[in-house]
Amino acid sequence: MEMILRALAIYLILLAVFKIAGRRALLQMTSFDLILLLIISEATQQALLGNDFSVTGAMLTIITLVVVDILFGLMKKSIPGAESILDGTPVILVENGKLLPEKLKKVDVSCDDILVAARQDQGITELEKIKYAILERNGHISIISTEN
């Protein structure tokens, strides 16, 4: 039972940490981010398993994490507003070629981040050619050009 409670606690802590870190953390991974992710995964593994390195303990931990993830998925589908609380909502960052500074600051995204996404997705190099730039729930920036 301790293994299950430990897995549940770690899942909730990581969910909260990445919620606080925001979608910006998912937007681009630098080498620092990769190193941090590796360290987090190692610390998480140690916290999840403690002194129990048995196959049974590992299976119990994995099953608990998957079940919790499935339960959160079901909550998002069945409870109104749960998806917005857990995953956030899309945020419009650019509207008709104009940056929305308060939204950029709130989600910690720069104009350069938007232009990188615009170049990669649509070949757009100028802000004025962007009708909408939207930070999606998954951290990706969707670009809709003025030509659409």
C-alpha positions as CSV (number, residue, x, y, z in Angstrom):
1,M,0.0,0.0,0.0
2,E,2.9,2.3,0.8
3,M,4.1,1.9,-2.8
4,I,0.7,2.9,-4.2
5,L,0.5,6.0,-2.0
6,R,4.1,7.0,-2.8
7,A,3.4,6.7,-6.6
8,L,0.2,8.8,-6.2
9,A,2.0,11.5,-4.2
10,I,4.8,11.7,-6.8
11,Y,2.4,11.9,-9.7
12,L,0.5,14.7,-8.0
13,I,3.6,16.6,-7.1
14,L,5.0,16.4,-10.6
15,L,1.6,17.4,-12.0
16,A,1.7,20.5,-9.8
17,V,5.3,21.4,-10.5
18,F,4.8,21.2,-14.3
19,K,1.5,23.2,-14.0
20,I,3.4,25.9,-12.1
21,A,6.3,25.8,-14.6
22,G,3.7,26.4,-17.3
23,R,3.5,25.4,-20.9
24,R,6.6,27.4,-21.7
25,A,8.6,24.6,-20.2
26,L,7.1,22.3,-22.9
27,L,7.6,24.7,-25.7
28,Q,11.3,24.3,-26.3
29,M,13.8,22.0,-24.6
30,T,17.3,23.4,-24.2
31,S,20.2,21.3,-23.0
32,F,19.6,22.6,-19.5
33,D,16.0,21.5,-19.7
34,L,17.1,18.0,-20.8
35,I,19.6,17.7,-17.9
36,L,16.9,18.9,-15.5
37,L,14.4,16.4,-16.9
38,L,17.0,13.6,-16.4
39,I,17.7,14.6,-12.8
40,I,14.0,14.9,-12.1
41,S,13.4,11.4,-13.5
42,E,16.2,9.9,-11.4
43,A,14.9,11.6,-8.2
44,T,11.4,10.5,-9.0
45,Q,12.5,6.9,-9.6
46,Q,14.3,6.9,-6.2
47,A,11.3,8.5,-4.5
48,L,8.9,6.0,-6.1
49,L,10.7,2.9,-5.3
50,G,12.5,3.8,-2.0
51,N,14.4,0.8,-0.9
52,D,12.2,-1.7,-2.8
53,F,13.9,-2.6,-6.1
54,S,11.8,-5.7,-6.8
55,V,10.1,-6.3,-10.1
56,T,6.8,-6.5,-8.1
57,G,7.4,-3.0,-6.6
58,A,8.2,-1.6,-10.0
59,M,5.1,-3.1,-11.6
60,L,2.9,-1.8,-8.8
61,T,4.4,1.7,-9.2
62,I,3.9,1.6,-13.0
63,I,0.3,0.3,-12.7
64,T,-0.5,3.0,-10.1
65,L,0.8,5.8,-12.3
66,V,-1.1,4.5,-15.3
67,V,-4.3,4.1,-13.4
68,V,-4.0,7.7,-11.9
69,D,-3.4,9.0,-15.4
70,I,-6.4,7.2,-16.7
71,L,-8.5,8.5,-13.8
72,F,-7.4,12.1,-14.6
73,G,-8.4,11.5,-18.3
74,L,-11.8,10.3,-17.2
75,M,-12.2,13.3,-14.9
76,K,-11.4,15.6,-17.8
77,K,-14.1,14.0,-19.9
78,S,-16.8,13.8,-17.2
79,I,-16.3,16.8,-15.0
80,P,-17.0,20.2,-16.6
81,G,-14.0,22.5,-16.2
82,A,-11.6,19.8,-15.0
83,E,-9.7,19.8,-18.4
84,S,-9.2,23.6,-18.1
85,I,-7.9,23.3,-14.5
86,L,-5.6,20.3,-15.3
87,D,-4.4,21.3,-18.8
88,G,-5.1,25.0,-19.0
89,T,-6.8,26.7,-22.0
90,P,-5.4,27.9,-25.3
91,V,-4.1,31.4,-25.1
92,I,-4.1,33.9,-28.0
93,L,-0.7,35.6,-28.1
94,V,-1.0,37.5,-31.4
95,E,-4.2,39.0,-32.9
96,N,-4.1,40.5,-36.4
97,G,-0.4,41.0,-36.4
98,K,-0.3,42.6,-32.9
99,L,1.3,41.1,-29.9
100,L,-0.8,40.8,-26.7
101,P,1.8,41.7,-24.1
102,E,-0.2,40.8,-21.0
103,K,-0.9,37.3,-22.4
104,L,2.8,36.9,-23.4
105,K,3.9,37.8,-19.9
106,K,1.3,35.6,-18.3
107,V,2.5,32.5,-20.2
108,D,6.2,33.5,-20.4
109,V,6.5,33.4,-24.2
110,S,8.5,35.8,-26.2
111,C,8.0,37.4,-29.6
112,D,11.0,35.3,-30.8
113,D,9.2,32.1,-29.7
114,I,6.2,33.1,-31.8
115,L,8.4,34.0,-34.8
116,V,10.3,30.7,-34.6
117,A,7.0,28.8,-34.7
118,A,5.8,31.0,-37.6
119,R,8.9,30.3,-39.6
120,Q,8.9,26.6,-38.9
121,D,5.1,26.0,-39.4
122,Q,4.2,28.5,-42.1
123,G,7.4,30.1,-43.5
124,I,6.2,33.4,-42.1
125,T,9.0,35.9,-41.1
126,E,7.0,38.9,-40.1
127,L,4.7,39.4,-37.2
128,E,2.2,41.4,-39.4
129,K,1.5,38.3,-41.5
130,I,0.2,36.4,-38.5
131,K,-3.5,36.7,-38.0
132,Y,-3.4,34.6,-34.8
133,A,-0.7,32.9,-32.8
134,I,-2.2,30.6,-30.2
135,L,-0.4,28.8,-27.3
136,E,-2.1,25.4,-27.2
137,R,-2.6,23.3,-24.2
138,N,0.3,21.1,-25.1
139,G,2.8,24.0,-25.3
140,H,2.8,24.2,-29.1
141,I,2.2,27.6,-30.8
142,S,-0.3,27.4,-33.6
143,I,0.1,30.0,-36.3
144,I,-2.8,31.2,-38.5
145,S,-1.6,33.5,-41.3
146,T,-3.4,36.5,-42.7
147,E,-3.5,34.7,-46.0
148,N,-5.9,32.0,-44.7
